[in-house]
């Protein structure tokens, strides 16, 4: 059947997508030699089509994996795209094409995407909920013979901010530290895992808007402790407000999450949270915050004020 020869994987959860693709390959392929991988940044459509129409030698079928399919981001139609689209309309039944569109912001007007909607199995990997993310961590730790306390898991989730790739690295680190049969505690997480600074920066921005001085100082002190670089921290806070300002203006102009992800060259998941945060601000406030931060940066660099005292005073006045 045609639908069994074409697969499109979409979403931003790279480790989950990678696992699902590998599982599909295991189901479809008997030998690793059946699988041919192409980076579409470096490969022509002609080469892919040529391989796809060629009957496999001494094999029932072969699998072609297409990565970086940026052709799904455009509505422009070139001769090469037309040729590839024609192939997808009537694919060779002995060649299975898997398109890995991880972190690709798909243009719904793409002719290839319109064909895939009709012809392919589309697997969209949604962002994991906290309970699913936590369950995944517990399962991976258990495979290493390690368990984690509930409070430690909650703390780890807050540090990882749904970064699955980083989660794999931290799970390996924690497993080695605890050892087979070990139990991971909150103290272990605090010792070995660094918090996601970007998440803290946006929490700081939200605390500033709500005028919550206790939270402002708490987050700032944690950030200062982790970075030990006041000017770098000032730059990150300024960058966060600039991103929020750009997003607010794009929302005001009628752009949606998908548009903002494409324009800002960020993932759909990142765009979702940026839009959510931006709606809590007024554009006039964001402009004022950015101007005040820029003025402080100038005063620090010209020696008019101490960097640590200056940033703390400004945060409390914002």
C-alpha positions as CSV (number, residue, x, y, z in Angstrom):
1,X,0.0,0.0,0.0
2,X,1.2,3.5,-0.8
3,X,0.8,4.7,2.8
4,X,3.3,2.1,3.9
5,X,6.0,3.5,1.7
6,X,6.1,7.1,2.9
7,X,6.5,8.3,6.5
8,X,6.8,11.9,7.8
9,X,8.0,12.5,11.4
10,X,7.3,16.0,12.8
11,X,7.8,17.7,16.1
12,X,10.6,19.1,18.3
13,X,11.2,16.2,20.7
14,X,14.4,15.0,18.9
15,X,15.2,12.0,21.2
16,X,11.6,10.7,21.0
17,X,11.5,11.1,17.2
18,X,14.9,9.4,16.9
19,X,13.6,6.4,19.0
20,X,10.4,6.1,17.0
21,X,12.3,6.2,13.7
22,X,14.7,3.5,14.9
23,X,11.8,1.4,16.1
24,X,10.1,1.7,12.7
25,X,13.4,0.7,10.9
26,X,13.6,-2.3,13.2
27,X,10.1,-3.3,12.2
28,X,10.7,-2.8,8.4
29,X,14.3,-3.8,7.9
30,X,16.1,-7.1,8.3
31,X,19.6,-5.8,7.7
32,X,21.4,-2.4,8.3
33,X,22.4,-2.3,4.7
34,X,18.8,-1.8,3.8
35,X,19.0,1.8,5.2
36,X,20.4,4.7,3.3
37,X,20.6,8.1,5.0
38,X,20.6,11.5,3.2
39,X,21.2,15.0,4.5
40,X,19.0,17.1,2.2
41,X,21.2,20.1,2.8
42,X,23.8,18.2,0.8
43,X,21.8,15.8,-1.4
44,X,19.9,16.6,-4.6
45,X,16.4,15.4,-5.3
46,X,17.7,13.6,-8.4
47,X,20.0,11.4,-6.3
48,X,17.1,10.5,-4.0
49,X,14.7,9.7,-6.8
50,X,17.4,7.7,-8.6
51,X,18.0,5.6,-5.5
52,X,14.3,5.3,-4.8
53,X,13.3,4.0,-8.3
54,X,16.2,1.5,-8.3
55,X,15.0,-2.1,-7.4
56,X,17.0,-3.4,-4.4
57,X,19.5,-6.2,-5.1
58,X,18.9,-9.4,-3.2
59,X,16.6,-7.6,-0.8
60,X,12.8,-7.2,-0.5
61,X,13.0,-3.4,0.1
62,X,15.3,-0.6,1.1
63,X,14.7,2.4,3.4
64,X,15.7,6.0,2.6
65,X,15.9,8.5,5.5
66,X,15.8,12.1,4.5
67,X,17.0,14.5,7.2
68,X,16.9,18.4,7.2
69,X,14.0,18.5,4.8
70,X,14.0,22.3,4.6
71,X,12.1,22.0,1.3
72,X,9.0,21.6,3.6
73,X,9.5,25.2,4.8
74,X,8.8,26.9,1.4
75,X,5.8,27.3,-0.8
76,X,8.1,28.0,-3.8
77,X,8.0,25.4,-6.6
78,X,11.2,24.5,-8.5
79,X,11.6,21.9,-11.2
80,X,13.4,19.6,-8.8
81,X,10.6,19.9,-6.3
82,X,8.1,19.1,-9.0
83,X,10.0,16.0,-10.0
84,X,10.3,14.8,-6.4
85,X,6.6,15.5,-5.9
86,X,5.7,13.5,-9.0
87,X,7.7,10.6,-7.5
88,X,5.8,10.8,-4.2
89,X,2.5,10.6,-6.1
90,X,3.4,7.1,-7.3
91,X,6.3,5.8,-5.1
92,X,8.2,2.7,-5.8
93,X,6.7,0.0,-3.4
94,X,10.2,-1.5,-2.8
95,X,11.6,1.8,-1.5
96,X,10.4,3.2,1.8
97,X,11.0,6.9,2.4
98,X,11.2,8.3,5.9
99,X,11.3,12.1,6.1
100,X,12.7,13.3,9.5
101,X,11.3,16.8,9.9
102,X,12.5,17.3,13.5
103,X,12.4,21.0,14.4
104,X,11.3,21.9,10.9
105,X,8.6,24.6,10.7
106,X,6.5,23.2,7.9
107,X,4.8,25.6,5.5
108,X,1.3,24.2,4.9
109,X,1.4,25.5,1.3
110,X,4.4,23.3,0.5
111,X,3.5,21.1,-2.5
112,X,5.5,18.3,-0.9
113,X,3.6,18.6,2.4
114,X,0.3,18.7,0.6
115,X,1.2,15.4,-1.2
116,X,2.5,13.8,2.0
117,X,-0.8,14.6,3.8
118,X,-2.6,12.4,1.2
119,X,0.1,9.7,0.7
120,X,2.2,9.4,3.9
121,X,1.8,8.2,7.4
122,X,2.4,11.4,9.4
123,X,3.7,10.9,13.0
124,X,3.6,14.2,14.9
125,X,5.5,13.9,18.2
126,X,3.8,16.2,20.7
127,X,5.7,17.8,23.6
128,X,5.8,15.5,26.6
129,X,3.7,16.4,29.6
130,X,5.5,16.6,33.0
131,X,4.2,13.3,34.1
132,X,5.3,11.6,30.8
133,X,8.7,13.3,31.0
134,X,9.1,12.2,34.5
135,X,8.1,8.7,33.7
136,X,10.6,8.6,30.9
137,X,13.4,9.6,33.3
138,X,12.4,7.0,35.9
139,X,12.4,4.3,33.3
140,X,15.8,5.2,31.9
141,X,17.3,5.3,35.4
142,X,15.8,2.0,36.2
143,X,17.5,0.5,33.1
144,X,20.8,1.5,34.8
145,X,19.7,0.0,38.1
146,X,19.1,3.4,39.7
147,X,16.0,4.9,41.4
148,X,15.2,8.5,42.2
149,X,13.2,10.0,45.0
150,X,10.0,11.9,44.2
151,X,11.4,15.2,45.5
152,X,14.6,14.7,43.5
153,X,12.6,13.9,40.3
154,X,10.6,17.1,40.8
155,X,13.7,19.2,41.2
156,X,15.4,17.5,38.2
157,X,12.4,18.3,36.0
158,X,12.5,21.9,37.0
159,X,16.2,22.0,36.1
160,X,15.8,20.3,32.7
161,X,13.0,22.5,31.4
162,X,11.8,19.7,29.1
163,X,15.2,19.4,27.2
164,X,15.2,15.7,26.3
165,X,18.7,15.7,24.8
166,X,20.1,17.3,28.0
167,X,18.0,14.8,30.0
168,X,19.9,11.9,28.5
169,X,23.2,13.4,29.5
170,X,22.1,14.1,33.0
171,X,20.6,10.7,33.4
172,X,23.9,9.1,32.5
173,X,25.8,11.4,34.9
174,X,23.4,10.7,37.8
175,X,23.5,7.0,37.1
176,X,27.3,6.8,37.2
177,X,27.3,8.9,40.4
178,X,24.7,6.8,42.2
179,X,25.9,3.4,40.9
180,X,23.9,0.3,40.4
181,X,21.3,-0.1,43.2
182,X,21.8,3.6,44.2
183,X,19.1,6.1,45.0
184,X,19.3,9.7,43.7
185,X,18.4,12.4,46.2
186,X,17.7,16.2,45.8
187,X,21.2,16.8,47.1
188,X,22.6,14.7,44.2
189,X,20.6,16.7,41.7
190,X,21.7,20.1,43.2
191,X,25.3,18.9,43.2
192,X,25.5,17.5,39.6
193,X,22.8,19.2,37.5
194,X,22.9,22.8,36.4
195,X,19.7,24.7,36.1
196,X,18.4,26.0,32.7
197,X,19.4,29.6,32.9
198,X,17.1,30.6,30.0
199,X,14.1,29.4,32.0
200,X,15.2,31.3,35.1
201,X,15.7,34.5,33.0
202,X,12.1,34.4,31.8
203,X,10.9,33.7,35.3
204,X,12.8,36.7,36.4
205,X,11.2,38.8,33.7
206,X,7.7,37.7,34.8
207,X,8.6,38.5,38.4
208,X,9.6,42.0,37.4
209,X,6.3,42.5,35.7
210,X,4.4,41.4,38.7
211,X,6.6,43.6,41.0
212,X,7.3,40.6,43.2
213,X,10.5,41.8,44.8
214,X,11.0,38.7,46.9
215,X,11.0,36.4,43.8
216,X,13.1,38.9,41.9
217,X,15.9,38.8,44.4
218,X,15.6,35.1,44.9
219,X,16.0,34.3,41.2
220,X,18.6,37.0,40.7
221,X,20.8,35.6,43.6
222,X,20.5,32.1,42.1
223,X,21.5,33.3,38.7
224,X,24.4,35.4,40.0
225,X,25.6,32.3,41.9
226,X,25.4,30.1,38.8
227,X,26.9,32.5,36.3
228,X,29.4,34.6,38.4
229,X,29.2,37.1,35.5
230,X,27.1,40.1,36.2
231,X,27.6,41.7,32.7
232,X,26.8,38.4,31.1
233,X,23.6,38.1,33.2
234,X,22.7,41.7,32.3
235,X,23.1,40.7,28.7
236,X,20.8,37.7,29.1
237,X,18.1,39.7,30.8
238,X,18.2,42.3,28.1
239,X,18.1,39.6,25.4
240,X,15.0,38.1,27.1
241,X,13.2,41.4,27.1
242,X,14.1,42.1,23.4
243,X,12.8,38.6,22.4
244,X,9.6,39.3,24.3
245,X,9.3,42.8,22.6
246,X,9.8,41.3,19.1
247,X,7.2,38.6,19.9
248,X,4.7,41.1,21.2
249,X,5.0,43.2,18.1
250,X,4.6,40.2,15.8
251,X,1.5,39.1,17.8
252,X,0.1,42.7,17.4
253,X,0.7,42.5,13.7
254,X,-1.3,39.3,13.4
255,X,1.4,36.6,13.3
256,X,0.7,33.3,14.9
257,X,3.0,30.8,16.8
258,X,4.0,29.0,13.6
259,X,4.9,32.4,11.9
260,X,6.9,33.5,15.0
261,X,8.8,30.2,15.1
262,X,9.8,30.6,11.4
263,X,10.7,34.3,11.7
264,X,12.7,33.9,14.9
265,X,14.2,30.6,13.7
266,X,13.2,28.8,16.8
267,X,11.4,25.5,17.5
268,X,7.6,25.4,17.8
269,X,7.9,24.5,21.5
270,X,10.2,27.5,22.2
271,X,7.8,29.8,20.2
272,X,4.8,28.5,22.3
273,X,6.4,29.6,25.6
274,X,7.7,32.8,24.1
275,X,4.2,33.8,23.0
276,X,2.7,32.7,26.3
277,X,5.2,34.9,28.2
278,X,4.9,37.9,25.8
279,X,1.1,38.1,26.4
280,X,1.8,39.0,30.1
281,X,3.7,42.2,29.1
282,X,2.7,45.6,27.6
283,X,4.9,46.8,24.7
284,X,5.5,50.2,26.6
285,X,6.8,48.3,29.6
286,X,9.1,46.2,27.5
287,X,10.5,49.3,25.8
288,X,11.1,50.9,29.2
289,X,12.8,47.8,30.6
290,X,15.1,47.6,27.6
291,X,16.1,51.3,27.8
292,X,16.8,51.1,31.5
293,X,19.0,47.9,31.0
294,X,20.9,49.6,28.2
295,X,21.5,52.7,30.4
296,X,22.8,50.5,33.2
297,X,25.1,48.6,30.8
298,X,26.6,52.0,29.8
299,X,27.0,53.2,33.4
300,X,28.7,49.9,34.4
301,X,31.1,50.0,31.5
302,X,32.0,53.6,32.1
303,X,32.6,53.0,35.8
304,X,29.7,55.2,37.0
305,X,28.3,52.4,39.1
306,X,29.3,49.0,40.5
307,X,28.0,46.2,38.3
308,X,26.6,44.1,41.2
309,X,24.9,46.9,43.1
310,X,23.7,48.6,39.9
311,X,21.9,45.5,38.6
312,X,20.3,44.7,42.0
313,X,19.1,48.3,42.4
314,X,17.7,48.4,38.9
315,X,15.8,45.1,39.2
316,X,14.1,46.4,42.4
317,X,13.2,49.7,40.6
318,X,11.9,48.1,37.4
